Amino acid sequence: MTNTTTTHRAAFAVIAVATAAVFAGCGTTTEESVPDGGTPPTSTSAPARAVCTDRIDHVTRTDTCDVDAVLAGAADALYSYRPAEQTQKGVNIDSAATLLNPAWVRELGVSYSALAPVTGADWDRWAATGLAVDAEANVTPDDHPADTDTLARRVVAVHQSVVDSGGAEVEELTPIALYMTATRANALAGWSVSGITVR
C-alpha cells in the first residue's frame, strides 16, 4: 500500500513540475527572443499612409499622385488630334478620359470643342489627307496659387505639330497655353483634371 501511494505521489509530482514548466514557458516575454536585446515591435501591421502613393493610371501609365504628370499627360492626350479616327472634332477626350474628372467632362457636354483652337476647315483638311496632330505638353514654372490637399492649378505650355502618316512633321501650329486645374477627394487619392482655360 505504501509503495503504491509513494508511486502515485511521485507521478503527481512529475506532472506538477512539467505543468509548471509549460506555464512558465508561456509566461516568458518575447523580449528574451530578440537577438539584439531590443524591444520587439508591438504590431506587425504597416503604418497608415499619409500621402498618395502607387496610383498608376492603367491606360496612360501616368502616376496620378504627381499632379504635374497628370496635367501634362492629359494635355498631351487632349491636344494630340486624330481627325480621321476621332468621333468628335477638337480635343481628344477619349484618349485623355482616365485622367479627367468625369463630373467636369459631363459639365463640358458638347462644348469641349471650344477647348481646341482649330478651325473646322483645318480639321476637315487633316482628316481628308490623313494628317494628325501630335502634342507635347509641359508644366511651366509660372506662378500659381498654393496647392491644397485637394486643389492644384498650373500653366501648361502645349506645342503641336501636324504630322503625316509616317510621323514626319508637315507644319508646326502656334503654341498654346492652358490654365489647368486638378482636383482630388483627399490627400490619399489620385489627381484628375477638372478645368481648362485656353489662352
TORKOL-4160 file (C-alpha; in steps of 0.2 Angstrom, whole numbers, padded with zeros to 4 digits, m for minus):
199
<pt num="1" X="0000" Y="0000" Z="0000"/>
<pt num="2" X="0014" Y="0012" Z="0005"/>
<pt num="3" X="0023" Y="0008" Z="m0012"/>
<pt num="4" X="0008" Y="0012" Z="m0022"/>
<pt num="5" X="0005" Y="0028" Z="m0013"/>
<pt num="6" X="0023" Y="0033" Z="m0015"/>
<pt num="7" X="0022" Y="0029" Z="m0033"/>
<pt num="8" X="0006" Y="0040" Z="m0035"/>
<pt num="9" X="0014" Y="0054" Z="m0026"/>
<pt num="10" X="0030" Y="0053" Z="m0037"/>
<pt num="11" X="0019" Y="0053" Z="m0053"/>
<pt num="12" X="0009" Y="0068" Z="m0047"/>
<pt num="13" X="0025" Y="0077" Z="m0043"/>
<pt num="14" X="0032" Y="0074" Z="m0060"/>
<pt num="15" X="0016" Y="0080" Z="m0068"/>
<pt num="16" X="0015" Y="0096" Z="m0057"/>
<pt num="17" X="0033" Y="0100" Z="m0061"/>
<pt num="18" X="0030" Y="0098" Z="m0080"/>
<pt num="19" X="0014" Y="0108" Z="m0080"/>
<pt num="20" X="0023" Y="0122" Z="m0070"/>
<pt num="21" X="0037" Y="0122" Z="m0083"/>
<pt num="22" X="0024" Y="0123" Z="m0098"/>
<pt num="23" X="0016" Y="0138" Z="m0089"/>
<pt num="24" X="0032" Y="0146" Z="m0085"/>
<pt num="25" X="0037" Y="0145" Z="m0104"/>
<pt num="26" X="0021" Y="0153" Z="m0109"/>
<pt num="27" X="0024" Y="0167" Z="m0097"/>
<pt num="28" X="0041" Y="0171" Z="m0105"/>
<pt num="29" X="0041" Y="0188" Z="m0113"/>
<pt num="30" X="0046" Y="0189" Z="m0131"/>
<pt num="31" X="0060" Y="0202" Z="m0127"/>
<pt num="32" X="0070" Y="0187" Z="m0122"/>
<pt num="33" X="0069" Y="0180" Z="m0140"/>
<pt num="34" X="0075" Y="0196" Z="m0148"/>
<pt num="35" X="0093" Y="0193" Z="m0154"/>
<pt num="36" X="0100" Y="0210" Z="m0151"/>
<pt num="37" X="0091" Y="0213" Z="m0134"/>
<pt num="38" X="0080" Y="0226" Z="m0141"/>
<pt num="39" X="0061" Y="0228" Z="m0139"/>
<pt num="40" X="0051" Y="0218" Z="m0152"/>
<pt num="41" X="0038" Y="0228" Z="m0162"/>
<pt num="42" X="0021" Y="0229" Z="m0154"/>
<pt num="43" X="0012" Y="0227" Z="m0171"/>
<pt num="44" X="0016" Y="0219" Z="m0187"/>
<pt num="45" X="0003" Y="0229" Z="m0197"/>
<pt num="46" X="0010" Y="0243" Z="m0209"/>
<pt num="47" X="0008" Y="0261" Z="m0204"/>
<pt num="48" X="m0006" Y="0270" Z="m0212"/>
<pt num="49" X="m0001" Y="0280" Z="m0227"/>
<pt num="50" X="m0001" Y="0299" Z="m0225"/>
<pt num="51" X="0001" Y="0303" Z="m0244"/>
<pt num="52" X="m0004" Y="0297" Z="m0261"/>
<pt num="53" X="0007" Y="0283" Z="m0267"/>
<pt num="54" X="0006" Y="0269" Z="m0280"/>
<pt num="55" X="m0008" Y="0276" Z="m0291"/>
<pt num="56" X="m0003" Y="0272" Z="m0309"/>
<pt num="57" X="m0017" Y="0275" Z="m0322"/>
<pt num="58" X="m0019" Y="0259" Z="m0331"/>
<pt num="59" X="m0022" Y="0267" Z="m0348"/>
<pt num="60" X="m0009" Y="0281" Z="m0349"/>
<pt num="61" X="0003" Y="0274" Z="m0336"/>
<pt num="62" X="0003" Y="0291" Z="m0328"/>
<pt num="63" X="0007" Y="0292" Z="m0309"/>
<pt num="64" X="m0009" Y="0301" Z="m0303"/>
<pt num="65" X="m0001" Y="0305" Z="m0287"/>
<pt num="66" X="0010" Y="0318" Z="m0297"/>
<pt num="67" X="m0001" Y="0332" Z="m0301"/>
<pt num="68" X="0011" Y="0339" Z="m0314"/>
<pt num="69" X="0012" Y="0322" Z="m0323"/>
<pt num="70" X="m0007" Y="0321" Z="m0323"/>
<pt num="71" X="m0009" Y="0339" Z="m0331"/>
<pt num="72" X="0005" Y="0337" Z="m0344"/>
<pt num="73" X="m0001" Y="0319" Z="m0348"/>
<pt num="74" X="m0019" Y="0325" Z="m0350"/>
<pt num="75" X="m0014" Y="0339" Z="m0361"/>
<pt num="76" X="m0003" Y="0328" Z="m0372"/>
<pt num="77" X="m0018" Y="0316" Z="m0375"/>
<pt num="78" X="m0031" Y="0330" Z="m0377"/>
<pt num="79" X="m0021" Y="0340" Z="m0389"/>
<pt num="80" X="m0015" Y="0326" Z="m0400"/>
<pt num="81" X="m0028" Y="0326" Z="m0413"/>
<pt num="82" X="m0033" Y="0311" Z="m0424"/>
<pt num="83" X="m0046" Y="0319" Z="m0436"/>
<pt num="84" X="m0048" Y="0303" Z="m0447"/>
<pt num="85" X="m0052" Y="0292" Z="m0431"/>
<pt num="86" X="m0059" Y="0303" Z="m0418"/>
<pt num="87" X="m0078" Y="0303" Z="m0415"/>
<pt num="88" X="m0078" Y="0322" Z="m0411"/>
<pt num="89" X="m0069" Y="0337" Z="m0418"/>
<pt num="90" X="m0057" Y="0345" Z="m0407"/>
<pt num="91" X="m0049" Y="0339" Z="m0391"/>
<pt num="92" X="m0046" Y="0320" Z="m0389"/>
<pt num="93" X="m0057" Y="0317" Z="m0374"/>
<pt num="94" X="m0057" Y="0298" Z="m0377"/>
<pt num="95" X="m0038" Y="0297" Z="m0376"/>
<pt num="96" X="m0037" Y="0308" Z="m0360"/>
<pt num="97" X="m0053" Y="0301" Z="m0352"/>
<pt num="98" X="m0044" Y="0291" Z="m0337"/>
<pt num="99" X="m0035" Y="0307" Z="m0332"/>
<pt num="100" X="m0051" Y="0318" Z="m0332"/>
<pt num="101" X="m0063" Y="0321" Z="m0319"/>
<pt num="102" X="m0080" Y="0313" Z="m0325"/>
<pt num="103" X="m0090" Y="0327" Z="m0317"/>
<pt num="104" X="m0081" Y="0340" Z="m0327"/>
<pt num="105" X="m0082" Y="0330" Z="m0343"/>
<pt num="106" X="m0101" Y="0329" Z="m0341"/>
<pt num="107" X="m0102" Y="0348" Z="m0337"/>
<pt num="108" X="m0092" Y="0352" Z="m0353"/>
<pt num="109" X="m0105" Y="0342" Z="m0363"/>
<pt num="110" X="m0103" Y="0346" Z="m0382"/>
<pt num="111" X="m0094" Y="0362" Z="m0378"/>
<pt num="112" X="m0077" Y="0353" Z="m0377"/>
<pt num="113" X="m0074" Y="0358" Z="m0395"/>
<pt num="114" X="m0071" Y="0376" Z="m0388"/>
<pt num="115" X="m0055" Y="0369" Z="m0380"/>
<pt num="116" X="m0047" Y="0366" Z="m0396"/>
<pt num="117" X="m0041" Y="0382" Z="m0406"/>
<pt num="118" X="m0043" Y="0374" Z="m0423"/>
<pt num="119" X="m0055" Y="0378" Z="m0437"/>
<pt num="120" X="m0067" Y="0366" Z="m0445"/>
<pt num="121" X="m0058" Y="0369" Z="m0462"/>
<pt num="122" X="m0042" Y="0363" Z="m0455"/>
<pt num="123" X="m0049" Y="0349" Z="m0446"/>
<pt num="124" X="m0058" Y="0343" Z="m0462"/>
<pt num="125" X="m0042" Y="0345" Z="m0472"/>
<pt num="126" X="m0032" Y="0335" Z="m0460"/>
<pt num="127" X="m0045" Y="0321" Z="m0460"/>
<pt num="128" X="m0046" Y="0321" Z="m0479"/>
<pt num="129" X="m0027" Y="0320" Z="m0481"/>
<pt num="130" X="m0023" Y="0308" Z="m0467"/>
<pt num="131" X="m0014" Y="0320" Z="m0456"/>
<pt num="132" X="m0014" Y="0320" Z="m0437"/>
<pt num="133" X="m0008" Y="0332" Z="m0424"/>
<pt num="134" X="0005" Y="0327" Z="m0411"/>
<pt num="135" X="0006" Y="0337" Z="m0395"/>
<pt num="136" X="0020" Y="0340" Z="m0382"/>
<pt num="137" X="0014" Y="0347" Z="m0366"/>
<pt num="138" X="0025" Y="0354" Z="m0351"/>
<pt num="139" X="0020" Y="0362" Z="m0335"/>
<pt num="140" X="0028" Y="0379" Z="m0334"/>
<pt num="141" X="0037" Y="0387" Z="m0319"/>
<pt num="142" X="0024" Y="0402" Z="m0320"/>
<pt num="143" X="0017" Y="0407" Z="m0303"/>
<pt num="144" X="0002" Y="0399" Z="m0297"/>
<pt num="145" X="m0009" Y="0398" Z="m0281"/>
<pt num="146" X="m0003" Y="0387" Z="m0267"/>
<pt num="147" X="m0009" Y="0369" Z="m0268"/>
<pt num="148" X="m0020" Y="0362" Z="m0256"/>
<pt num="149" X="m0023" Y="0344" Z="m0252"/>
<pt num="150" X="m0037" Y="0343" Z="m0265"/>
<pt num="151" X="m0034" Y="0358" Z="m0277"/>
<pt num="152" X="m0019" Y="0362" Z="m0288"/>
<pt num="153" X="m0018" Y="0375" Z="m0303"/>
<pt num="154" X="m0004" Y="0376" Z="m0316"/>
<pt num="155" X="0000" Y="0384" Z="m0333"/>
<pt num="156" X="0004" Y="0371" Z="m0346"/>
<pt num="157" X="0013" Y="0375" Z="m0362"/>
<pt num="158" X="0007" Y="0364" Z="m0377"/>
<pt num="159" X="0017" Y="0363" Z="m0394"/>
<pt num="160" X="0008" Y="0355" Z="m0408"/>
<pt num="161" X="0015" Y="0348" Z="m0424"/>
<pt num="162" X="0005" Y="0342" Z="m0439"/>
<pt num="163" X="0012" Y="0325" Z="m0445"/>
<pt num="164" X="0009" Y="0314" Z="m0460"/>
<pt num="165" X="0005" Y="0295" Z="m0459"/>
<pt num="166" X="0024" Y="0291" Z="m0457"/>
<pt num="167" X="0026" Y="0303" Z="m0442"/>
<pt num="168" X="0035" Y="0316" Z="m0452"/>
<pt num="169" X="0032" Y="0334" Z="m0447"/>
<pt num="170" X="0022" Y="0344" Z="m0460"/>
<pt num="171" X="0019" Y="0360" Z="m0451"/>
<pt num="172" X="0020" Y="0367" Z="m0433"/>
<pt num="173" X="0005" Y="0375" Z="m0425"/>
<pt num="174" X="0005" Y="0391" Z="m0414"/>
<pt num="175" X="0009" Y="0386" Z="m0396"/>
<pt num="176" X="m0005" Y="0387" Z="m0384"/>
<pt num="177" X="m0005" Y="0390" Z="m0365"/>
<pt num="178" X="m0018" Y="0381" Z="m0354"/>
<pt num="179" X="m0023" Y="0386" Z="m0337"/>
<pt num="180" X="m0027" Y="0369" Z="m0329"/>
<pt num="181" X="m0035" Y="0364" Z="m0313"/>
<pt num="182" X="m0033" Y="0347" Z="m0305"/>
<pt num="183" X="m0043" Y="0341" Z="m0290"/>
<pt num="184" X="m0044" Y="0325" Z="m0279"/>
<pt num="185" X="m0055" Y="0319" Z="m0265"/>
<pt num="186" X="m0041" Y="0319" Z="m0252"/>
<pt num="187" X="m0023" Y="0318" Z="m0249"/>
<pt num="188" X="m0023" Y="0299" Z="m0252"/>
<pt num="189" X="m0032" Y="0300" Z="m0269"/>
<pt num="190" X="m0025" Y="0302" Z="m0286"/>
<pt num="191" X="m0027" Y="0319" Z="m0296"/>
<pt num="192" X="m0038" Y="0322" Z="m0311"/>
<pt num="193" X="m0041" Y="0337" Z="m0322"/>
<pt num="194" X="m0056" Y="0347" Z="m0318"/>
<pt num="195" X="m0054" Y="0363" Z="m0328"/>
<pt num="196" X="m0045" Y="0370" Z="m0343"/>
<pt num="197" X="m0045" Y="0388" Z="m0350"/>
<pt num="198" X="m0036" Y="0391" Z="m0366"/>
<pt num="199" X="m0025" Y="0406" Z="m0368"/>
